[in-house]
Amino acid sequence: MAKVKIFKKDGTPTPYFWSNRDSGDRTDVTVYKQTSDGVKRMKGVRFNAVTNRIRKD
């Protein structure tokens, strides 16, 4: 499982990432956030890895 960072439009990194573990469908992947407590799965948020856009459910 590799962590793929999510970047803003200006190129700055965010604390969010997605995993390429389930790379079969890259249009709707789960978003995770790196915090001081560890890794947390974001609920109600999906990431489209093809268009690089975050979508709220």
N, C-alpha and C positions, 0 to 999 in steps of 0.2 A: 504494500500500500504506500503510495507516494502522495505527499501533500502538494497540491498545486495551488499556489497563492493567487488571491484575487487582487487585482490592482485597480486603482481609480483611473479615470480617463486621462489625468495628467501624468500618470506613471508612478505615483506614490503607492507604496504597499499598504494594505489594510490588515487587520488582525484576522481576517476571514480567509478560509481556504476550502477546497473541495478535494475529495479523494478520487484517484483514478482506479480504484479497486473495481468499481462497477462502471467501467468505461464503455459498455455496450451502448447505452443510451446517454449521450452527452448533452441532450437538450433539456434535461430536467434532473440535475444532480443535487444531492444534499449539501448544505453549507454548514461548515463547522467554524468555531471561533476559538482562537488560542487565548486563554486568560491566565491570570496568575494562579488560579486554582486547578488548571489543567485544560483539557479540550472539552468544549461543550457543543452539542448539536443544536443548531438553530431551528426552532419550530416555526412553521408558517412562512419559510423562506426557501426558495429554490434558485439555482443558478443555471443559466443556459451557457454552457461552455463553448458553444459554437459562435454565439453573438456577443459573449462577455457581458451579459446583463443579469442582474439580480431581479427576481420576480417575487413579490409578496403574494401569498395565497389569500 
